[in-house]
Amino acid sequence: MLNEDKANDPMFERIGYKDQVLDIINSLELPSETDKHILKSRFLYEVLNYDARRNNTKKYYNSFRFIVTLGSILLPAIMSIGQMDPTKLPKHFDRFSYWASWSISLTVTACNGFLQLFSLDKNYFEYAITTEQLKTEGWQFFQLSGKYEDYPDHSSAYRNFCKSIENIKRKQVEKEFSGKGEVKKKKEFNFKKELEKHVPERYAIENSNKANEGSKNAKQVDTKVAELDTLMKDKMGKLDTLMGILEKKEIKGDAEETIGNVREMLKESIKENVAEVATEVVSETIDKVDK
């Protein structure tokens, strides 16, 4: 641990992240020294690695951006000066402005092309974000705060911390090499298999038996409906034949109207009887399925 004199020393402000974290890691109470070595080799190394990559990328990113910005300012300025009266300009200024404009345009285009080619802006932001995520995760673990506040000590939170570090590292690698590796297709969700994992076997057998019984009852319902349909067509056919015979006798007036009324009443009666029988059959079948 750092003593009070060391903490008040102005040099302490210039101590790097590595020195700060090393002191903390060495003071942690972990089950074995191997766990401390893993924190140094995996966590601390990744933080320093991405920090160095961020600083290196930042140097080129800022340089190219500075040149592009400066060139974008100077080029219109030189071109606007060239529009002045030639008598008021220095000798051979037209040649100077031509080559200066050409050089600045080429430099700006090249720098902008390098930014896009090497994805310096994207890499700089991703390295910076990953570095800060790793540092934040580390400080939460060291302080037992944030997602680790429910753990009583560092030993119990060690495995989850390692898992979080690996997840951050994996996401960063996926961003760097997105679309360059084989992507495995996600397995389709199989509801039947997942159900069998959680439902006891006897319930699965009962459900299967109920399903088979329901299927048989449904076939019985279809058969009954077909029989009732045939019966209704047969009765309606006989009724039409009877009405035809009566109509051939050329009954007029009220008698003809009475025959028509009787015909409609007979049709309705047949329909109602068939409907009642069908309803009873379907009800009985549904009761069997529910049981």
C-alpha positions in Angstrom: 0.0 0.0 0.0 1.1 3.6 -0.7 1.9 5.4 2.5 0.8 9.0 3.2 4.2 10.5 2.3 4.2 8.8 -1.0 0.6 9.9 -1.7 1.5 13.6 -0.9 4.6 13.5 -3.1 4.2 15.5 -6.3 5.9 12.7 -8.2 2.9 10.5 -7.3 0.8 12.5 -9.7 3.0 11.4 -12.6 2.9 7.7 -11.7 1.6 5.7 -14.6 -1.4 3.4 -14.6 0.9 0.4 -14.6 2.6 1.3 -11.3 -0.7 2.2 -9.6 -2.4 -1.1 -10.6 0.6 -3.3 -9.8 0.6 -2.1 -6.2 -3.1 -2.8 -6.0 -2.9 -6.3 -7.6 -0.1 -7.3 -5.2 -2.2 -6.3 -2.2 -5.3 -8.2 -3.2 -6.2 -11.3 -1.2 -6.7 -14.0 -3.8 -6.6 -17.8 -3.4 -3.3 -18.2 -5.2 -0.4 -16.2 -6.7 -1.4 -17.6 -10.1 -4.6 -15.5 -10.0 -2.4 -12.4 -9.4 -0.2 -13.4 -12.3 -3.3 -13.8 -14.5 -4.4 -10.3 -13.6 -1.0 -8.9 -14.6 -0.6 -10.9 -17.8 -4.1 -10.6 -19.1 -5.9 -7.6 -17.6 -3.0 -5.2 -17.1 -1.3 -6.2 -20.3 -4.4 -5.7 -22.4 -5.0 -2.2 -20.8 -1.4 -1.2 -21.6 -1.6 -2.7 -25.1 -4.7 -0.9 -26.1 -3.5 2.3 -24.4 -0.3 2.1 -26.5 -2.2 1.4 -29.7 -4.5 4.3 -29.0 -1.6 6.7 -28.4 0.1 5.5 -31.6 -3.0 5.8 -33.7 -3.8 9.2 -32.1 -0.4 10.5 -33.2 -1.1 9.8 -36.9 -4.8 10.6 -36.7 -4.1 14.1 -35.3 -1.3 14.7 -37.7 -3.3 13.9 -40.8 -6.3 15.8 -39.5 -4.2 18.8 -38.8 -2.8 18.8 -42.3 -6.2 18.3 -43.9 -7.7 21.2 -41.8 -4.8 23.5 -42.5 -4.7 22.8 -46.2 -8.5 23.3 -46.5 -7.9 26.8 -45.0 -4.8 27.8 -47.0 -6.0 26.6 -50.4 -9.0 29.0 -50.8 -6.9 31.8 -49.4 -4.2 31.3 -52.0 -6.8 31.0 -54.8 -8.6 34.2 -53.7 -5.3 36.1 -53.6 -4.6 35.1 -57.2 -7.8 36.9 -58.3 -6.3 40.3 -57.4 -4.8 42.7 -59.9 -1.6 41.2 -61.3 0.2 44.6 -61.1 -0.3 44.6 -57.3 1.0 41.1 -56.8 4.7 40.0 -56.4 6.6 38.9 -59.5 5.9 35.3 -60.6 3.2 35.1 -58.1 1.0 33.2 -60.6 3.6 30.4 -60.8 3.9 30.3 -57.0 0.1 30.2 -56.5 -0.2 27.4 -59.1 2.4 25.1 -57.6 1.3 26.0 -54.0 -2.3 25.1 -54.8 -1.3 21.9 -56.6 1.0 20.9 -53.6 -1.6 21.7 -51.0 -4.4 19.9 -52.9 -2.2 16.8 -53.4 -1.2 16.8 -49.7 -4.8 17.2 -48.4 -6.1 14.5 -50.7 -3.3 12.1 -49.7 -3.8 12.7 -46.0 -7.5 12.2 -46.3 -6.9 9.0 -48.3 -4.6 7.7 -45.6 -7.2 8.4 -42.9 -9.8 6.4 -44.9 -7.4 3.6 -46.0 -6.1 2.8 -42.5 -9.4 3.7 -40.7 -7.4 5.8 -38.3 -10.4 7.7 -37.0 -12.4 4.5 -36.4 -9.4 2.7 -34.8 -8.6 5.6 -32.6 -12.1 5.8 -31.2 -12.4 2.1 -30.7 -9.0 1.8 -29.0 -9.9 4.7 -26.7 -13.3 3.2 -25.8 -11.9 -0.3 -25.2 -9.1 1.2 -23.0 -11.5 3.1 -20.9 -13.9 0.1 -20.6 -11.0 -2.1 -19.3 -9.9 0.6 -16.9 -13.4 1.2 -15.6 -13.9 -2.6 -15.2 -10.7 -2.9 -13.3 -11.4 0.0 -10.9 -14.9 -1.4 -10.2 -13.3 -4.8 -9.3 -10.6 -3.2 -7.1 -13.1 -1.1 -5.3 -15.8 -3.8 -5.2 -18.3 -1.3 -6.6 -20.7 -1.2 -9.5 -21.5 -4.7 -10.7 -19.2 -6.1 -8.0 -20.7 -4.4 -5.0 -22.6 -7.5 -3.9 -19.5 -9.6 -3.5 -17.9 -9.8 -0.1 -14.3 -9.9 -1.3 -12.1 -9.9 -4.4 -11.7 -13.7 -4.3 -15.4 -14.3 -4.9 -15.6 -11.6 -7.6 -12.5 -12.8 -9.4 -14.1 -15.2 -11.9 -16.8 -12.7 -13.0 -14.2 -10.1 -13.4 -12.1 -12.3 -15.7 -15.3 -13.1 -17.7 -16.1 -9.4 -18.2 -12.5 -8.7 -19.4 -12.7 -11.5 -21.9 -16.1 -10.2 -23.2 -14.6 -6.7 -23.7 -11.6 -8.2 -25.5 -13.8 -10.4 -27.7 -16.0 -7.5 -28.7 -13.0 -5.4 -29.7 -11.6 -8.3 -31.8 -15.0 -8.7 -33.5 -15.0 -5.0 -34.4 -11.4 -5.1 -35.8 -12.0 -8.2 -38.0 -15.7 -7.8 -38.7 -16.7 -9.6 -41.9 -13.3 -11.2 -42.3 -14.0 -14.5 -40.5 -16.5 -17.2 -40.7 -19.8 -16.4 -39.0 -21.5 -19.4 -37.6 -25.2 -19.6 -38.1 -27.3 -19.4 -35.0 -29.1 -22.6 -34.2 -32.8 -22.5 -34.6 -34.8 -22.7 -31.4 -36.4 -26.2 -31.0 -39.4 -25.8 -28.7 -40.0 -29.5 -28.4 -36.5 -30.3 -27.3 -36.5 -27.4 -24.8 -39.8 -28.5 -23.4 -38.5 -32.1 -22.9 -35.6 -30.7 -20.9 -37.9 -29.1 -18.4 -41.1 -31.2 -18.4 -41.0 -34.7 -16.7 -41.3 -37.7 -19.0 -44.6 -38.8 -17.7 -46.2 -35.4 -18.6 -44.7 -35.7 -22.1 -46.3 -39.1 -22.5 -49.7 -37.9 -21.2 -49.6 -34.9 -23.6 -48.7 -37.3 -26.4 -51.6 -39.6 -25.6 -54.0 -36.7 -25.3 -52.8 -35.4 -28.7 -53.4 -38.8 -30.3 -56.8 -39.1 -28.7 -57.8 -35.6 -29.8 -56.7 -36.5 -33.4 -58.9 -39.6 -33.4 -61.9 -37.6 -32.0 -61.4 -34.9 -34.6 -61.6 -37.6 -37.3 -64.8 -38.9 -35.8 -66.3 -35.4 -35.8 -65.5 -35.1 -39.5 -67.1 -38.5 -40.2 -70.3 -37.5 -38.3 -70.6 -34.2 -40.1 -70.2 -35.9 -43.5 -73.0 -38.4 -42.6 -75.3 -35.6 -41.4 -74.6 -33.6 -44.6 -75.6 -36.7 -46.7 -78.7 -37.2 -44.7 -79.8 -33.6 -45.0 -79.3 -33.7 -48.8 -81.3 -36.9 -49.1 -84.3 -35.5 -47.1 -84.2 -32.2 -49.0 -84.2 -34.2 -52.3 -87.3 -36.2 -51.3 -89.0 -32.9 -50.2 -88.3 -31.4 -53.6 -89.7 -34.4 -55.3 -92.9 -34.3 -53.2 -93.4 -30.6 -53.9 -92.9 -31.2 -57.6 -95.7 -33.8 -57.6 -98.1 -31.4 -55.8 -97.3 -28.5 -58.2 -98.1 -30.7 -61.3 -101.7 -30.9 -60.1 -102.0 -27.2 -60.9 -103.4 -26.1 -57.5 -104.2 -22.4 -57.6 -105.0 -19.6 -55.2 -104.7 -20.1 -51.5 -103.9 -23.8 -51.8 -100.7 -23.0 -53.9 -99.6 -20.5 -51.2 -100.3 -23.1 -48.5 -98.1 -25.7 -50.3 -95.3 -23.1 -50.5 -95.5 -22.4 -46.8 -95.6 -26.1 -46.0 -92.5 -26.6 -48.1 -90.5 -23.9 -46.3 -91.6 -25.2 -42.9 -90.5 -28.7 -43.8 -87.1 -27.4 -44.9 -86.6 -25.5 -41.7 -87.6 -28.5 -39.7 -85.1 -30.7 -41.4 -82.3 -28.2 -41.0 -83.1 -27.8 -37.3 -83.1 -31.5 -36.7 -79.8 -32.0 -38.5 -78.3 -29.1 -36.6 -79.4 -30.5 -33.3 -77.9 -33.8 -34.0 -74.6 -32.3 -35.2 -74.4 -30.1 -32.1 -74.8 -33.1 -29.9 -72.1 -35.1 -31.7 -69.6 -32.2 -31.6 -70.3 -31.5 -27.9 -69.7 -35.2 -27.0 -66.5 -35.2 -29.0 -65.2 -32.0 -27.3 -66.0 -33.4 -23.9 -63.9 -36.5 -24.7 -61.0 -34.3 -25.9 -61.1 -32.2 -22.7 -61.1 -35.3 -20.5 
